[in-house]
Amino acid sequence: MTLKKTLSSIIFLLAIYFKACSTLGNDSTNSNVCIEYRKNVSIYVKNIIYNMSTKTAPVSFCGWCSETVYKLKKVLGKQEAYNADGKACVDLLANTERGTIDSIDFIFDKWNRSFCSHCLEEFSSDQNTSLSTGSFNNIEGSRHLLHTDSLYNLQVYSKNVRTFFEKLDDALSCFMQFINNPNISILNVLNFPSSSTLNISSTVCHNCSAAYYGLLDYYTNNLLRYNSLEGEHRNFLLKEHSSHRFAVCLDVQNAINRTQWAWYNLFRCRTEEVSHIGFFLPLIVCVTFLIIFHCLAQSLCRYPVHLLVYRPKRVEPTVRNQRILSTASIPRAQMSLVRSYGSIGSVEDNTIDSNLIAKAYSQPDSLFDNRTVAIRTTESRD
């Protein structure tokens, strides 16, 4: 009986021991899951930020960061990692690792604003996000490029983008034939020398125009598109922005901008358009304005009104002292009244006789001070 109780006690203690060991093991495993989760996230964030900082000459981080970004998205969207208390590791990371969360927020904000997904090969959600070389067996191998194979991760881009980079390589290869410096690259902004130190042939514009304009036409017709999405969609740790603007992958946009810079500023390949409209335009405007002004003046403005001012024909002078003209030698019938100043010759029926009598009145009380009064004689009436 005693032996039986002893065995029961030993079995009970062993059960408690194994239970405790199992609990400790589970706690340690759950704790290790979140630690491993945080470690993986930190490694992905570090690699992405490093590539974004170094793949800038030319800008090509959309291609070089694509594999790590997809891995980071998969880890953040994973809901199978929990701690001992049943809390998701991603929630613990958001509450405790503020610096990591800010870095993740910056990464996806930069990724979405650069429209990197528009130039990368699309993958289904159930497909492995590892973008190693073996994942692209179904993509035809691109030809060896002389100037872009070491600058861009060509295997991760879509078919149209890879064709664009092939045409870009054709244009750059043509450009380099007239620079005579194989150690430089037009796409490398940091190490490109000054244009004054280069010996550039003037025939580059004629010989490379077909390759350059072929690149522009392909870019305009196949890659340049307008993003008509509206609103803003945000996910936890995966910010997505959309707005009305041109949606061009930043890798492609930087490459085409740099090529255009070389064509117009480095080689100075411009079409000289001589237009005389700039010379004749001011003259045309002035003449048109004068014609309109003249037409309006003729049709709207009034002519000045001519007023008829009444002037009396005959004004009899008033002499204060009743002075009488000396008419000793003039018949009464030949005398006429004195006319006012300015009315001489206004009467048509009077004729000027040869006998014109003039007398100057200098008296201050006369109406005609310091004036000459002319008295005309008329023929006597019988």
C-alpha positions, 0 to 999 in steps of 0.5 A: 500500500505504501509502495503504491502511494509512493509510485503515485506520488512519483508519477504525479511529480514527473507529470508536473515536471514534464508540464513545466518543461513543456511550458517553458519550452513553448514560452522560449519558442514563442519568444524566439519567434518574435525575436527572429521576426524583428531581426528579419525586419531589421535586415530587410529595412537596412538593405533597402535603405542602403540600396536606395542610398547607393543606387542613385547614379543612375537612379535604379533602386526600383530594380535593385530593391524589388526582391527585398521589398517583396520579402518585407511586405510578406513578413509584415503581412504574415499573421502567424508569428505570436508571442506567449501571450497570443499577441502578434509580433507585428503589433509588438514591433509597432508598439516598441520599435518606433525607429524601425516603424519610421524607416518602414514608413519612409521605405514604402512612401518612397516606393509608392511615390516612385511608381516602382511597381509600374515597371516591375514584373507582376507576381501573384500573391501565392507566388514566392516573393523571392526574386532570385535568378531562378524565379525568372526562368520564364523570362527571355534573357535580354541581350548583352547591353553595353552601357546598362547591364551593370547599372540596372537589374534588368531581369526584374523589369517587365517586358516593355521596360526591358525593351526600353532599356535596349533602345536606351542602350542603342542610343547611348552606344551611338552617343559614345562613338562621338565622345571618344571616352569609353570610361564615362557614362552619360547616366552616371551623374556623379562621375560625368566630367564637364562638357568643356573637357570633352571632344565631341564631334558635331556629327552626333546629331545627324548620326544618332537622331534615329536612335534617339527619337526612336527611344522617345517614341517608344517611351511616349507610346508604351511607358508614359501613362496617366495615373487616374486613380483617385483617393488614398488607400493606406494599410498598416505599415504599407502606405499606398498613395495615388493621385492625378499625375503621370505614373512613370517608374522612377528608374525609367524617368531618370534614364529618359531625363538624363538622355534628353539632357545629353541630347539638348545640353551636351550635344546641343542638338536643336532644330533651329526654327527661324520665325519672322512672326516675332518681328512682324507681330508688334507691327501687326498689332499696332496697325490693327489698333490704329485701324480699329481706333479710326473706325470707331472714331468715324462711327461713334464720334460727332463732328463739331457744330458750327454756330451762326453768330448774329452780328448787327448790320448797323449801329448808331453811335451815341455821342455824349456832347452831341458832336455833329460831323462837319458836312459843309461840303457833303450833301445831306443825301449822300450822308449815311449812318456810321457802321459798326466795326467789322461790318464794313462791306457786309451790305451788298447794295452799298457801293464804295465811292471814291469820296471816302471821308475819314475822321479820327475821334480821339475823345475819351467819351466816344464809343470808338476811342482811338479808332477810325470811323469810315463814312461811306457815301451812296448815290443820291436818290433823285 
